[in-house]
Amino acid sequence: MIDIKSIIKRNHSLLENARKLRRDMTVQEKHLWYDFLRDYPVKIYKQRIIDNFIVDFYCAKARLVIEIDGSQHYTFDGKHHDRLRSDVIEKYKLKVIRFSNNEVDKKFDGVCSVIDKTIKERIEN
């Protein structure tokens, strides 16, 4: 039996924007993608549409969303928007993990370690 909550809705009208975001990744997104995620042993997608949002990175096998947040995410409105967005994404039984641009810049190995550990834990369960 298929669990309806595990089927992810995608707003296809966001496709062109997702393609543009894939081409124009931020410095931190590029660093994480080219230096870790692109060759990770489990498939990870960049700039994936989930519901009415485009997430930075998505690992379907681990049901994991990885977000890299710039300064706009730390304002009152940014935090509120991210919470609403995460609530919608989590309804699909996905886990959202967030890192700041600063963490990617200054604690890259730690960021990669957290991602690796989270994927492995979620695949095992």
TORKOL-4160 file (C-alpha; in steps of 0.2 Angstrom, whole numbers, padded with zeros to 4 digits, m for minus):
125
<pt num="1" X="0000" Y="0000" Z="0000"/>
<pt num="2" X="0006" Y="0017" Z="m0004"/>
<pt num="3" X="0007" Y="0030" Z="0010"/>
<pt num="4" X="m0001" Y="0046" Z="0002"/>
<pt num="5" X="0011" Y="0057" Z="0013"/>
<pt num="6" X="0026" Y="0049" Z="0005"/>
<pt num="7" X="0021" Y="0055" Z="m0012"/>
<pt num="8" X="0028" Y="0073" Z="m0014"/>
<pt num="9" X="0018" Y="0086" Z="m0024"/>
<pt num="10" X="0028" Y="0097" Z="m0035"/>
<pt num="11" X="0023" Y="0114" Z="m0042"/>
<pt num="12" X="0029" Y="0112" Z="m0060"/>
<pt num="13" X="0027" Y="0130" Z="m0063"/>
<pt num="14" X="0043" Y="0132" Z="m0053"/>
<pt num="15" X="0053" Y="0122" Z="m0065"/>
<pt num="16" X="0061" Y="0137" Z="m0075"/>
<pt num="17" X="0066" Y="0145" Z="m0059"/>
<pt num="18" X="0073" Y="0129" Z="m0052"/>
<pt num="19" X="0084" Y="0127" Z="m0068"/>
<pt num="20" X="0090" Y="0145" Z="m0066"/>
<pt num="21" X="0094" Y="0142" Z="m0048"/>
<pt num="22" X="0104" Y="0127" Z="m0053"/>
<pt num="23" X="0114" Y="0137" Z="m0065"/>
<pt num="24" X="0116" Y="0152" Z="m0053"/>
<pt num="25" X="0120" Y="0143" Z="m0036"/>
<pt num="26" X="0128" Y="0154" Z="m0022"/>
<pt num="27" X="0146" Y="0152" Z="m0018"/>
<pt num="28" X="0142" Y="0141" Z="m0003"/>
<pt num="29" X="0130" Y="0130" Z="m0013"/>
<pt num="30" X="0143" Y="0127" Z="m0026"/>
<pt num="31" X="0157" Y="0123" Z="m0013"/>
<pt num="32" X="0145" Y="0110" Z="m0005"/>
<pt num="33" X="0140" Y="0103" Z="m0022"/>
<pt num="34" X="0156" Y="0102" Z="m0031"/>
<pt num="35" X="0167" Y="0097" Z="m0015"/>
<pt num="36" X="0155" Y="0085" Z="m0007"/>
<pt num="37" X="0138" Y="0081" Z="m0013"/>
<pt num="38" X="0140" Y="0079" Z="m0031"/>
<pt num="39" X="0150" Y="0063" Z="m0029"/>
<pt num="40" X="0142" Y="0057" Z="m0013"/>
<pt num="41" X="0138" Y="0038" Z="m0014"/>
<pt num="42" X="0119" Y="0041" Z="m0013"/>
<pt num="43" X="0111" Y="0052" Z="m0026"/>
<pt num="44" X="0108" Y="0070" Z="m0021"/>
<pt num="45" X="0099" Y="0082" Z="m0032"/>
<pt num="46" X="0101" Y="0101" Z="m0032"/>
<pt num="47" X="0087" Y="0114" Z="m0033"/>
<pt num="48" X="0073" Y="0102" Z="m0032"/>
<pt num="49" X="0055" Y="0106" Z="m0032"/>
<pt num="50" X="0045" Y="0100" Z="m0016"/>
<pt num="51" X="0027" Y="0106" Z="m0015"/>
<pt num="52" X="0028" Y="0125" Z="m0019"/>
<pt num="53" X="0046" Y="0127" Z="m0014"/>
<pt num="54" X="0063" Y="0125" Z="m0022"/>
<pt num="55" X="0075" Y="0117" Z="m0009"/>
<pt num="56" X="0094" Y="0118" Z="m0011"/>
<pt num="57" X="0098" Y="0100" Z="m0010"/>
<pt num="58" X="0087" Y="0084" Z="m0009"/>
<pt num="59" X="0092" Y="0066" Z="m0005"/>
<pt num="60" X="0077" Y="0055" Z="m0010"/>
<pt num="61" X="0084" Y="0039" Z="m0003"/>
<pt num="62" X="0086" Y="0047" Z="0015"/>
<pt num="63" X="0071" Y="0058" Z="0013"/>
<pt num="64" X="0082" Y="0073" Z="0017"/>
<pt num="65" X="0082" Y="0091" Z="0012"/>
<pt num="66" X="0098" Y="0101" Z="0015"/>
<pt num="67" X="0097" Y="0120" Z="0015"/>
<pt num="68" X="0111" Y="0133" Z="0015"/>
<pt num="69" X="0105" Y="0149" Z="0022"/>
<pt num="70" X="0111" Y="0167" Z="0018"/>
<pt num="71" X="0108" Y="0182" Z="0030"/>
<pt num="72" X="0090" Y="0185" Z="0024"/>
<pt num="73" X="0085" Y="0169" Z="0033"/>
<pt num="74" X="0090" Y="0176" Z="0050"/>
<pt num="75" X="0078" Y="0191" Z="0050"/>
<pt num="76" X="0061" Y="0189" Z="0059"/>
<pt num="77" X="0052" Y="0187" Z="0042"/>
<pt num="78" X="0065" Y="0175" Z="0036"/>
<pt num="79" X="0064" Y="0164" Z="0051"/>
<pt num="80" X="0045" Y="0164" Z="0050"/>
<pt num="81" X="0045" Y="0160" Z="0032"/>
<pt num="82" X="0058" Y="0146" Z="0034"/>
<pt num="83" X="0047" Y="0138" Z="0048"/>
<pt num="84" X="0032" Y="0138" Z="0038"/>
<pt num="85" X="0042" Y="0131" Z="0023"/>
<pt num="86" X="0049" Y="0117" Z="0034"/>
<pt num="87" X="0032" Y="0113" Z="0041"/>
<pt num="88" X="0025" Y="0110" Z="0023"/>
<pt num="89" X="0041" Y="0100" Z="0018"/>
<pt num="90" X="0040" Y="0089" Z="0034"/>
<pt num="91" X="0022" Y="0084" Z="0030"/>
<pt num="92" X="0030" Y="0073" Z="0017"/>
<pt num="93" X="0040" Y="0064" Z="0030"/>
<pt num="94" X="0056" Y="0073" Z="0025"/>
<pt num="95" X="0069" Y="0080" Z="0037"/>
<pt num="96" X="0076" Y="0097" Z="0034"/>
<pt num="97" X="0093" Y="0102" Z="0040"/>
<pt num="98" X="0100" Y="0120" Z="0038"/>
<pt num="99" X="0117" Y="0127" Z="0038"/>
<pt num="100" X="0122" Y="0145" Z="0037"/>
<pt num="101" X="0133" Y="0152" Z="0023"/>
<pt num="102" X="0146" Y="0155" Z="0037"/>
<pt num="103" X="0146" Y="0137" Z="0043"/>
<pt num="104" X="0149" Y="0131" Z="0025"/>
<pt num="105" X="0163" Y="0144" Z="0023"/>
<pt num="106" X="0172" Y="0141" Z="0040"/>
<pt num="107" X="0166" Y="0124" Z="0046"/>
<pt num="108" X="0165" Y="0114" Z="0030"/>
<pt num="109" X="0171" Y="0098" Z="0036"/>
<pt num="110" X="0159" Y="0098" Z="0051"/>
<pt num="111" X="0144" Y="0102" Z="0039"/>
<pt num="112" X="0149" Y="0087" Z="0028"/>
<pt num="113" X="0150" Y="0076" Z="0043"/>
<pt num="114" X="0133" Y="0081" Z="0049"/>
<pt num="115" X="0126" Y="0078" Z="0032"/>
<pt num="116" X="0135" Y="0061" Z="0030"/>
<pt num="117" X="0129" Y="0055" Z="0047"/>
<pt num="118" X="0111" Y="0061" Z="0044"/>
<pt num="119" X="0110" Y="0052" Z="0027"/>
<pt num="120" X="0117" Y="0036" Z="0035"/>
<pt num="121" X="0105" Y="0036" Z="0050"/>
<pt num="122" X="0090" Y="0040" Z="0039"/>
<pt num="123" X="0094" Y="0026" Z="0026"/>
<pt num="124" X="0097" Y="0013" Z="0040"/>
<pt num="125" X="0080" Y="0016" Z="0048"/>
